[in-house]
């Protein structure tokens, strides 16, 4: 077994690893029925709906190219010229409590031995970047968190999903379109709202406009904002839900914990944009700023961390 950096020529093999985890390919008919279909009968967008960029070679190549340009660290496990394992990770320069760390995203491997070998590569990648902590999230499956657990990595952060009613609020704030999407803008920042992985992972998969050329995605409203309210400066990504167009999913980056004034401003902005509901993930401390009317749903995510000696 050889562990090496991924290259664009690996796209087809990596995509196959992810597609092999899909038991049934389906499509929503115009009359609202769901039908089982062959993979080849689906459009790029319909394949995307089964799990994102790695569901097709086309979008997988776009995503891998972005990682190779510096957004992340993609590695493969190979034997006899065949790729049979994959891992991707994202460097984060974050505020406490996580600090600088490498976040392991998707980890796809046939067994624990391969998982551990790929994680070894991530440990080396982290140390080379002077990042002395690895993190992983259950939002992308249990593989990465299980691999951390075998090395005494522990759950350190729990997030839950909340829904807020958009309403007109009192207070002054300023919300303008984000003029650029350079991830350097969030160096040293955390994610007080909308986090389910890491700040850099969320940035690269949401804020970056990698897949805006897909018409079906472009039709769903998306907002990239720099918002200032009562001294708190935040960057916000808002995405209209697919089957609930009056609901917007919120991701937020900030150097500070979430403040009630920021929640009020965001709720007012969403109301003016025609949304009825805001949905976001938050930890226990930041959730206090959401107010008593925030509704909790069953969605829970756990982030684990491993300190590197």
C-alpha positions as CSV (number, residue, x, y, z in Angstrom):
1,X,0.0,0.0,0.0
2,X,1.3,3.4,-1.0
3,X,-0.2,6.7,0.4
4,X,0.5,9.7,-1.9
5,X,-0.9,13.1,-2.8
6,X,-3.9,12.9,-5.1
7,X,-3.6,14.2,-8.7
8,X,-6.3,15.1,-11.3
9,X,-5.8,11.7,-13.0
10,X,-7.2,10.1,-9.8
11,X,-10.6,11.9,-10.2
12,X,-12.4,9.0,-11.8
13,X,-11.1,6.5,-9.2
14,X,-12.0,8.7,-6.3
15,X,-15.5,9.4,-7.6
16,X,-16.0,5.6,-8.0
17,X,-15.1,5.1,-4.3
18,X,-17.9,7.5,-3.3
19,X,-20.4,6.3,-5.8
20,X,-20.0,2.7,-4.7
21,X,-21.4,3.7,-1.3
22,X,-24.8,4.6,-3.0
23,X,-27.1,1.6,-3.0
24,X,-29.8,3.0,-5.2
25,X,-29.8,5.9,-7.7
26,X,-33.1,7.8,-7.9
27,X,-34.8,10.7,-9.6
28,X,-37.8,12.9,-8.7
29,X,-40.4,12.8,-11.4
30,X,-42.4,15.9,-12.5
31,X,-45.5,14.4,-10.8
32,X,-43.6,14.1,-7.4
33,X,-42.9,10.4,-7.6
34,X,-39.4,9.0,-6.8
35,X,-38.2,6.4,-9.3
36,X,-35.2,4.2,-9.3
37,X,-33.0,4.7,-12.4
38,X,-29.6,3.8,-13.8
39,X,-26.7,6.1,-12.9
40,X,-26.1,6.9,-16.6
41,X,-29.7,8.2,-17.0
42,X,-29.1,10.9,-14.4
43,X,-27.9,14.4,-15.2
44,X,-24.9,15.9,-13.5
45,X,-27.2,17.8,-11.1
46,X,-29.3,14.7,-10.3
47,X,-26.1,12.8,-9.4
48,X,-25.0,15.7,-7.3
49,X,-28.1,15.4,-5.2
50,X,-27.0,12.0,-4.0
51,X,-23.9,13.3,-2.2
52,X,-22.2,16.4,-3.7
53,X,-19.2,16.9,-5.9
54,X,-17.8,13.4,-5.8
55,X,-20.9,11.9,-7.3
56,X,-19.6,12.7,-10.8
57,X,-16.2,12.8,-12.5
58,X,-17.1,16.3,-13.9
59,X,-17.8,18.0,-10.5
60,X,-15.2,15.9,-8.8
61,X,-12.5,17.2,-11.1
62,X,-13.5,20.8,-10.3
63,X,-13.4,20.1,-6.6
64,X,-10.1,18.3,-6.6
65,X,-8.5,21.0,-8.7
66,X,-9.5,23.5,-6.1
67,X,-8.0,21.4,-3.3
68,X,-4.8,21.0,-5.3
69,X,-4.5,24.7,-5.8
70,X,-4.2,25.1,-2.0
71,X,-7.7,24.9,-0.5
72,X,-7.1,21.5,1.0
73,X,-4.9,18.3,1.3
74,X,-6.2,15.4,-0.8
75,X,-4.4,12.0,-0.5
76,X,-5.1,8.5,-1.9
77,X,-4.2,4.9,-0.9
78,X,-3.0,3.0,-3.9
79,X,-1.9,-0.6,-4.6
80,X,-0.8,-2.1,-7.9
81,X,-1.8,1.1,-9.7
82,X,-5.3,1.0,-8.3
83,X,-6.7,3.7,-6.0
84,X,-8.8,2.1,-3.2
85,X,-8.8,4.8,-0.5
86,X,-9.1,8.6,-0.2
87,X,-8.9,11.3,2.4
88,X,-9.2,15.1,2.2
89,X,-8.4,17.7,4.9
90,X,-8.5,21.4,5.3
91,X,-6.0,23.7,7.2
92,X,-7.6,26.1,9.6
93,X,-6.2,29.1,11.4
94,X,-9.0,29.4,13.9
95,X,-9.7,31.2,17.1
96,X,-9.9,29.2,20.4
97,X,-10.9,26.6,21.5
98,X,-9.7,24.8,18.3
99,X,-6.8,27.1,17.3
100,X,-4.7,26.2,14.3
101,X,-5.7,22.7,13.1
102,X,-6.1,20.4,10.2
103,X,-9.7,19.2,9.7
104,X,-10.2,15.8,8.2
105,X,-13.2,15.8,6.0
106,X,-14.2,12.7,4.0
107,X,-12.3,9.5,4.7
108,X,-13.1,6.6,2.4
109,X,-11.3,3.3,2.9
110,X,-12.2,-0.4,2.8
111,X,-10.8,-1.2,6.3
112,X,-9.4,0.2,9.5
113,X,-5.8,-0.5,8.3
114,X,-6.2,1.8,5.3
115,X,-8.0,4.4,7.4
116,X,-5.1,4.5,9.8
117,X,-2.6,4.7,7.0
118,X,-4.4,7.7,5.5
119,X,-4.7,9.3,8.9
120,X,-0.9,8.9,9.3
121,X,-0.5,10.9,6.1
122,X,-2.8,13.6,7.6
123,X,-0.7,13.7,10.8
124,X,2.4,14.3,8.7
125,X,0.6,17.0,6.6
126,X,-0.5,18.8,9.8
127,X,3.0,18.8,11.3
128,X,4.5,20.1,8.1
129,X,2.1,23.0,8.3
130,X,2.8,23.6,12.0
131,X,-0.8,22.5,12.8
132,X,-0.6,20.4,15.9
133,X,-4.2,19.2,16.1
134,X,-6.5,17.0,13.9
135,X,-10.2,17.4,14.0
136,X,-13.1,15.4,12.4
137,X,-16.9,15.7,12.3
138,X,-19.7,13.2,12.3
139,X,-21.4,15.4,9.7
140,X,-19.4,13.6,7.0
141,X,-19.8,10.1,8.4
142,X,-18.1,8.2,11.2
143,X,-14.9,7.0,9.4
144,X,-12.7,10.0,10.3
145,X,-13.9,10.3,13.9
146,X,-13.5,6.5,14.4
147,X,-9.9,6.8,13.1
148,X,-9.2,9.6,15.5
149,X,-10.8,7.6,18.3
150,X,-8.3,4.8,17.8
151,X,-5.6,7.3,18.6
152,X,-7.2,8.6,21.7
153,X,-8.9,11.5,19.9
154,X,-12.0,12.6,21.9
155,X,-15.3,14.3,21.2
156,X,-14.8,18.0,22.2
157,X,-17.7,19.9,20.7
158,X,-21.4,19.2,20.1
159,X,-23.6,21.3,17.8
160,X,-27.3,21.2,17.4
161,X,-29.6,22.7,14.7
162,X,-32.0,25.5,15.4
163,X,-34.8,27.3,13.5
164,X,-35.6,31.0,13.9
165,X,-38.5,33.0,12.6
166,X,-37.4,35.9,10.4
167,X,-38.9,39.1,11.7
168,X,-38.3,42.9,11.6
169,X,-36.0,43.9,14.4
170,X,-34.8,47.0,16.1
171,X,-31.2,48.2,15.8
172,X,-28.7,49.5,13.3
173,X,-26.7,47.2,11.1
174,X,-25.0,47.1,7.7
175,X,-25.1,44.2,5.3
176,X,-23.2,44.4,2.0
177,X,-22.3,41.7,-0.6
178,X,-18.9,40.1,0.1
179,X,-16.6,41.6,-2.5
180,X,-14.3,38.6,-2.8
181,X,-14.0,34.9,-1.6
182,X,-10.4,34.7,-0.5
183,X,-10.3,32.4,2.6
184,X,-7.6,34.7,4.1
185,X,-10.5,36.8,5.2
186,X,-11.4,34.3,8.0
187,X,-7.9,33.6,9.3
188,X,-8.1,33.5,13.1
189,X,-11.9,33.4,12.9
190,X,-14.3,30.7,14.2
191,X,-17.8,29.7,13.1
192,X,-20.3,30.7,15.8
193,X,-23.2,29.7,13.6
194,X,-23.7,27.2,10.8
195,X,-20.7,25.1,11.7
196,X,-20.8,21.3,11.2
197,X,-17.2,20.7,10.1
198,X,-14.6,23.4,10.2
199,X,-14.4,27.1,9.1
200,X,-12.2,26.4,6.1
201,X,-14.2,23.3,5.0
202,X,-17.4,25.3,5.1
203,X,-15.8,28.2,3.2
204,X,-14.4,26.0,0.4
205,X,-17.7,24.1,-0.1
206,X,-20.1,27.0,0.3
207,X,-18.6,30.5,-0.2
208,X,-16.4,29.6,-3.2
209,X,-18.3,29.7,-6.4
210,X,-17.0,26.4,-7.8
211,X,-20.4,25.0,-9.0
212,X,-22.3,28.1,-9.9
213,X,-22.2,27.0,-13.5
214,X,-24.8,24.3,-12.7
215,X,-28.1,26.0,-13.7
216,X,-30.1,24.1,-11.1
217,X,-27.8,25.3,-8.3
218,X,-27.7,28.8,-9.6
219,X,-31.5,29.0,-9.5
220,X,-31.4,28.7,-5.7
221,X,-30.8,32.0,-4.1
222,X,-27.4,32.4,-2.3
223,X,-26.1,35.4,-0.5
224,X,-22.5,36.1,0.6
225,X,-22.6,39.0,3.0
226,X,-20.3,41.1,5.3
227,X,-22.6,42.2,8.1
228,X,-21.8,44.6,10.9
229,X,-24.1,45.0,14.0
230,X,-23.2,46.6,17.3
231,X,-19.5,46.2,16.9
232,X,-19.6,42.6,15.7
233,X,-18.2,42.0,12.2
234,X,-19.3,38.7,10.6
235,X,-19.2,37.1,7.2
236,X,-22.4,35.2,6.4
237,X,-23.3,32.7,3.7
238,X,-27.1,32.2,3.2
239,X,-28.5,29.5,1.0
240,X,-32.2,29.0,0.1
241,X,-33.4,25.6,0.8
242,X,-34.3,23.4,-2.1
243,X,-37.7,22.2,-1.1
244,X,-38.6,25.1,1.3
245,X,-37.8,28.3,-0.6
246,X,-38.9,30.6,2.3
247,X,-36.3,28.9,4.5
248,X,-32.6,29.9,4.4
249,X,-29.6,28.0,5.8
250,X,-27.1,30.2,7.6
251,X,-23.3,29.8,7.9
252,X,-21.3,32.5,9.8
253,X,-17.7,33.3,10.4
254,X,-16.6,35.7,13.1
255,X,-13.7,36.5,15.5
256,X,-16.2,36.6,18.4
257,X,-18.9,34.4,19.8
258,X,-22.4,35.0,18.5
259,X,-24.2,38.1,19.9
260,X,-28.0,38.7,20.2
261,X,-27.6,41.9,18.2
262,X,-26.2,40.0,15.3
263,X,-29.0,37.5,15.4
264,X,-31.5,40.3,15.4
265,X,-29.8,42.0,12.4
266,X,-29.7,38.7,10.4
267,X,-33.3,38.0,11.2
268,X,-34.3,41.4,10.0
269,X,-32.3,41.1,6.8
270,X,-33.8,37.7,6.1
271,X,-37.3,39.1,6.6
272,X,-36.6,41.9,4.2
273,X,-35.3,39.3,1.6
274,X,-38.6,37.5,1.8
275,X,-37.6,34.5,4.0
276,X,-39.7,33.2,6.8
277,X,-37.3,30.9,8.6
278,X,-33.6,30.8,9.3
279,X,-31.9,27.5,10.0
280,X,-28.4,27.1,11.6
281,X,-26.1,24.9,13.7
282,X,-24.8,26.2,17.0
283,X,-22.9,25.1,20.1
284,X,-24.4,25.5,23.5
285,X,-22.6,28.9,24.2
286,X,-23.6,30.5,20.9
287,X,-27.1,29.1,21.0
288,X,-27.8,31.4,24.0
289,X,-27.7,34.4,21.7
290,X,-30.6,32.9,19.6
291,X,-33.2,33.8,22.1
292,X,-36.0,31.8,23.8
293,X,-38.0,31.4,20.5
294,X,-35.3,29.3,18.8
295,X,-36.7,25.9,18.0
296,X,-34.4,22.9,18.4
297,X,-34.6,19.9,16.0
298,X,-33.0,16.5,16.3
299,X,-30.0,17.2,14.1
300,X,-26.8,16.9,16.2
301,X,-23.1,16.9,15.1
302,X,-20.1,16.0,17.2
303,X,-16.6,17.2,16.4
304,X,-13.6,15.2,17.7
305,X,-10.0,16.4,18.2
306,X,-6.6,14.7,18.5
307,X,-3.6,16.7,19.8
308,X,-0.4,15.8,18.0
309,X,2.6,15.4,20.2
